[in-house]
Each structure stands twice: as C-alpha cells, then as structure tokens.
Amino acid sequence: SNERRLTDHNQELLGEIHLSAPQELKVSAPDGKSIQAWILPPPGFDETSGVKHRLITQIHGGPHAMYGDALFHEMQLMAARGYAVLYCNPRGSVGYGEDFATTTRGRWGESDMPDVMASVDAAVALGWIDDQRLGLTGGSYGGYLTNWIIGHSDRFKAAVTQRCVANFASFFGTSDIGYDFGEHEFGGVPWNDSDLLRKHSPITYVESMNTPLLILHSEQDLRCPIEQAEQLFTSLKFLGREVAFVRFPEEGHDLSRSGKPSRRLARLHHLIGWFDRHL
C-alpha cells in the first residue's frame, strides 16, 4: 500500500511487446516425486477457445542449477511468437535439498529424463497443448539432456541442442573441467570406466535419433568444446538424419548471455526459425 512507482522508463516499449506471466504446474514424476514446473502461455491465450498451441520445452544447464518464477528473455520471445513454453526443475536441480540435487550423479539421462517427460505430460493434460507439435531445447547440460531424450524418445517433432555434450569419453580430455567433472559426476575416468561413460553418452544412442535436430555451438567454447557438436553432427549426417549445424566464430560457452550482440540475435533467429519450420 506504500509502494510508489519511481519511473515509467520503458513504458512505451512495454506497450508494444507481449510479456507472458508464468503459470506454475503441479507435476508428479513416475516415482511420485513432486517436480516444480512452469508454463508461459502465448499472446491472447484463452483457455476456453479450444485452440491447441505448440509447445517448446526448455531444459536448464548445470545440471546443478534451477529455473524459477522469473523473466527469461529467450522464453518470452518464444511465447511472443505464439508458442507455449514449458520449463521445469528435474532431478539434479538445486533448491530442493541435497538428495534431489545429487541423485543424478552416475545416472545422467536415467534420473532426469522422466521428470522432464512428466512435466510435458502435465502440460498436455491442461487441454490446450497440441501434443503433435512439441519442441525441445536446452543448453550445456540442457543440450546434453536434449540429445539424450531424442535418443530415447520420438515424442518431439523438432529439437535444438545448444553448447551440448555428446561424448563423455572425449569430454574428459577436451573440456576445461572435463578431467574433474566426469569423476565428480560419474566417479570414473575413461581408462577405468569406459562402459559407464559410454552408457551415459548420447552419441551411443545416435542411431535412435530421428527427431529433426538443429545444433548451435560456439567455436571457442572451452566448457563444452565444439568437437562434441561435431561428433553428433557427423554421426547424424552419416546416418541420413535431418540435422543442421550452426557454428558461431569467436564466441564461447556464454554466447547467449555475453556474446557479440549480432551473434546473440543470430542465435535466437536460428532457434526460433527451426521451430517455426518444423512445428
């Protein structure tokens, strides 16, 4: 009651753009665990209209990070372009206790994918999502899980993997954190635990990847080196799958946050354009 607006700066801009307010979803994972998720409706959304909307699911990086009820320009752009946007905090996310955050160790793909798919189920159950026009994207760990999911499910009609991981064996020697990260997350190194690293590497399941895939990757990415994207792209091209690869010169892992403005815009155009064409 004592609040006072200090400025109307950007009021004119805000009158020209659409900002979608996130709606929280109650999601129950297959094992009964509660998963927190949100959905952004598109402009002019009317639940009673009977219109079915396309859905893009976003997966955060980390995996030990989290989404929340906050503004994310990339998701707002998708919503403004007519998509519903779903995002969640699957197993491995922080903010829900140590057990929740660490349960992915040694179980990447196995412990987290069910939570993402359950969130998609919850969104479809709302009644206004077109379950035949589902898209999937994520960056870093989110790129890893995007790769993993399309190697284990044909549910999504299009996917975009960004600054991704595809092969943990080579990641060990090429990433700036590879020598430590693999041991921390999987308790193993390539020469002693090659079977474990192979089991959890999306490249192992590349023959099962049928979803049209766009790969976005920066050439100077030291965290998730571009050789990860090159392995995935080459394998999918060899198999005759629908795949495209966009390389960003002079950019690193944080292209989407701190890259050259023209390349940040180009990234968004490629991202949205892929879903516009396939959904």
JOZIBEL-V875808 format. One record per residue. OMEGA is omega in degrees with one decimal (NA if undefined). Layout:
# JOZIBEL-V875808
omega: {OMEGA;OMEGA}
This chain:
# JOZIBEL-V875808
omega: {179.1;-178.9;179.3;178.8;-177.6;-177.8;172.9;179.4;-179.0;-179.9;178.7;178.0;-178.6;176.9;-176.8;-175.1;177.7;172.4;-177.3;177.9;-178.4;174.6;-178.5;178.1;172.5;-175.6;175.2;178.7;-179.7;179.4;177.4;-179.9;177.7;179.3;179.5;-178.4;178.4;175.6;176.0;177.0;177.5;179.0;177.6;-177.0;176.5;-175.2;-176.4;-173.9;-176.4;179.9;176.6;-175.1;173.3;-177.2;170.7;176.7;179.5;178.1;-176.3;178.0;177.8;9.4;-172.8;178.1;179.1;168.1;177.1;179.8;-175.0;-178.3;175.6;-169.8;-177.9;178.5;179.0;176.6;178.6;179.6;-179.5;177.8;173.2;179.6;161.3;-176.3;-178.9;172.8;-174.4;175.3;-179.4;173.8;-174.2;177.9;175.3;177.8;-176.9;179.1;-175.6;-178.8;-179.8;-175.7;-173.2;-176.8;178.7;-177.3;-176.3;-175.0;177.6;179.9;-177.5;-174.3;-173.2;179.0;-179.9;179.5;177.5;-178.8;176.4;177.4;175.5;177.0;-178.9;178.2;179.2;-178.9;177.4;175.6;-177.4;175.9;176.2;-174.8;174.4;-178.0;-177.6;176.6;-176.5;176.4;176.8;-179.1;-179.6;173.1;177.1;174.0;174.5;-174.7;172.3;178.0;-178.1;-175.8;-178.5;172.5;-178.6;-179.4;174.9;-174.4;-175.5;-177.1;177.5;179.3;174.2;177.9;-173.1;178.3;-164.8;169.2;179.1;-173.1;-176.5;179.9;179.1;177.9;-179.6;-173.8;-175.8;179.8;177.9;176.6;-172.7;-176.8;-178.7;-172.8;-178.9;179.6;179.7;-175.0;-176.2;178.6;-176.7;177.3;-171.9;-175.0;178.3;-172.8;-177.3;-179.9;179.7;-179.8;177.6;-179.1;-175.4;177.0;-179.7;-178.6;178.9;-173.9;-173.8;179.0;179.9;-179.3;-179.6;-177.6;174.4;-170.2;170.1;178.8;176.0;-176.6;178.6;-175.2;-180.0;178.2;178.5;-178.5;174.8;-172.5;-174.9;175.9;175.8;178.1;-179.4;177.9;-178.0;-178.9;-178.5;-179.6;-178.7;176.2;178.6;-178.7;178.1;179.5;176.1;-177.0;174.7;-174.0;176.6;-179.4;179.4;-179.3;172.9;-179.1;-179.7;-175.3;-175.4;179.2;-173.7;-177.7;-171.7;-180.0;175.4;-174.3;-178.5;179.6;175.1;177.0;179.4;178.4;-179.3;178.7;178.0;-178.3;-179.1;-177.8;179.6;179.8;176.9;-177.7;-171.4;177.7;NA}
